[in-house]
């Protein structure tokens, strides 16, 4: 869960030229919106970050949950990469 959270925040920090340490959920939402990314993708990114955080801090997460989270986060990053490559954001 921690690795997924770090992967998403590191990716976004790199793409938006922001330090990962200061990348709050509000700043992520604002920065993604200012780059004209669709609201659905913004919500999706925040959803996966919340899911990763809940998995880190809540016991009883299953291996299936972790696998679904990793697959979803991977898909998110690929989709964002494609969108930003087309838009040259």
C-alpha positions as CSV (number, residue, x, y, z in Angstrom):
1,X,0.0,0.0,0.0
2,X,2.8,2.4,0.9
3,X,4.5,1.6,-2.4
4,X,1.4,2.4,-4.4
5,X,0.9,5.7,-2.6
6,X,4.5,6.6,-3.2
7,X,4.3,5.6,-6.9
8,X,1.3,7.8,-7.5
9,X,2.6,10.8,-5.6
10,X,6.1,10.5,-7.1
11,X,4.6,10.3,-10.6
12,X,2.5,13.3,-10.0
13,X,5.3,15.2,-8.4
14,X,7.6,14.5,-11.3
15,X,4.9,15.4,-13.9
16,X,3.9,18.6,-12.2
17,X,7.4,19.6,-11.0
18,X,6.4,19.6,-7.4
19,X,8.1,18.2,-4.4
20,X,6.5,15.0,-3.2
21,X,6.7,16.0,0.4
22,X,4.4,18.9,-0.1
23,X,1.9,17.2,-2.4
24,X,-1.3,17.3,-0.4
25,X,-4.6,16.0,-1.8
26,X,-5.9,19.5,-2.2
27,X,-2.7,20.5,-4.1
28,X,-3.0,17.4,-6.3
29,X,-6.6,18.3,-7.1
30,X,-5.8,21.9,-7.9
31,X,-2.7,21.1,-10.0
32,X,-4.4,18.4,-12.0
33,X,-7.4,20.7,-12.6
34,X,-5.2,23.6,-13.6
35,X,-3.7,21.3,-16.3
36,X,-7.1,20.6,-17.7
37,X,-7.2,17.0,-16.7
38,X,-10.7,15.5,-16.6
39,X,-12.5,15.5,-13.3
40,X,-12.9,11.8,-13.5
41,X,-9.1,11.3,-13.6
42,X,-8.6,13.7,-10.7
43,X,-11.2,11.8,-8.7
44,X,-9.6,8.5,-9.8
45,X,-6.1,9.5,-8.6
46,X,-7.4,10.7,-5.3
47,X,-9.5,7.5,-4.9
48,X,-6.4,5.3,-5.4
49,X,-4.4,7.5,-3.0
50,X,-7.1,7.2,-0.3
51,X,-7.4,3.4,-0.9
52,X,-3.6,3.1,-0.5
53,X,-3.7,5.1,2.7
54,X,-6.6,3.1,4.1
55,X,-4.7,-0.1,3.3
56,X,-1.6,1.2,5.1
57,X,-3.4,2.1,8.3
58,X,-6.3,-0.3,8.5
59,X,-5.7,-3.9,9.3
60,X,-7.5,-6.8,7.6
61,X,-6.7,-5.8,4.0
62,X,-6.6,-8.8,1.8
63,X,-4.1,-9.8,-0.8
64,X,-6.8,-9.5,-3.4
65,X,-7.4,-5.9,-2.3
66,X,-3.7,-5.1,-2.7
67,X,-3.6,-6.7,-6.1
68,X,-6.7,-4.7,-7.3
69,X,-5.1,-1.5,-6.0
70,X,-1.8,-2.1,-7.8
71,X,-3.6,-2.9,-11.1
72,X,-5.8,0.2,-10.7
73,X,-2.9,2.5,-9.9
74,X,-0.9,1.1,-12.8
75,X,-3.8,1.7,-15.1
76,X,-4.2,5.2,-13.7
77,X,-0.6,6.1,-14.3
78,X,-0.6,4.8,-17.8
79,X,-3.8,6.6,-18.6
80,X,-2.5,9.9,-17.2
81,X,0.8,9.4,-19.1
82,X,-1.1,9.0,-22.4
83,X,-3.3,12.1,-21.7
84,X,-0.4,14.3,-20.8
85,X,1.7,13.1,-23.7
86,X,-1.2,14.1,-26.1
87,X,-1.7,17.4,-24.4
88,X,2.0,18.1,-23.7
89,X,1.1,19.3,-20.3
